[in-house]
Amino acid sequence: MCHLQAHERDNGQLRRQLSDSQLQCASLCNRLEEVSLALEELLHQDQHGDVSPDRVNGLKQQLGETRSLLDLLSLTLEGKQQQNGLT
């Protein structure tokens, strides 16, 4: 019975860790969206052409890659949760 209790305790800890990771991922996604919108607004307001088109494209690419990475992280966390029966 002691082994079963240890297993249940470990599962509980893993559930909490997974839940914390999902909350952090969601928080990062929200923050990234805020930063992305602010950056897009700044780039739109750049009427003097102070930011080169190459720099603008580079920033857009970096934002897109970061969003993709966060999406992948979110899907991975959800998949791990389902795989381990932690839903």
N, C-alpha and C positions, 0 to 999 in steps of 0.2 A: 504494500500500500504506500510505502514511503516513496518508492520510485514514481508512482502515479502522481503523487502530490508534487514532487519535484518537477515532473513533466508539465503539470497544470500551471505551476508557478512560472516556469520558463515560457510557456505559451502566453501567459498574461503579460509578462515583461515584453515579449515580442510584439504583442498586439499594441501595447502602449508605445513602443518605439516606432512601429509602423504608423500608428495614428499621429504621433508627433512629426514624423517625416512627411506625411501627407499634408499636415497643417503648414509646415514650413515651405513645402513645395507650392501650396496654394498662395501663401503669403508672397513668395518670390515671384510667382506669376502675376499677381496683382501689382506688385511694385514695378516689375518690368513693364507692364502695360502703362502704368503711370509715367514712367521715365520715357517710354517710347512715344507716348502722346505729347509729352513736354518737348521732346527733341524734335518731333515732327512740326510742332507749333513754332519752335525757334527757327527751324530751317525755312519754314514758310514765311516767317517775318524777316528773314535775311534778304532785304530788298536791295542791298548794295553789292551783293555778290561776294561778300567777304569769305564765304565758305565755298571752296572749289567743288565743282560737280563730282570730281573723283572722290573727294572726302565725303560728300553727301552719300554717294553710292556705297562707299566703304562702310559708313555708319549704318546704312540701311541693311547691308549684308550682315554685319555683325549682329544687329538686332534680330534679324531673321534667324540666324544660326542659334542665337541664345534662346529665342522662343522655341525653336525645334528641340533644343536640348532639354528645356523645361518640360515640353510636351512628352518627350521620351521618358524623362524621369517620372513624370506623373503616371504614364501608362505602365512603366515598370513596377512602380509601387502598387498600383491597382492589381496588376497581374500577380505579383508576389502574394498579395493579400488573398486573392481568389485561389491561387495555387495551394496555399497553406490552410485554406478553409477558415480564414480569419474574418470573413465578412459578417 
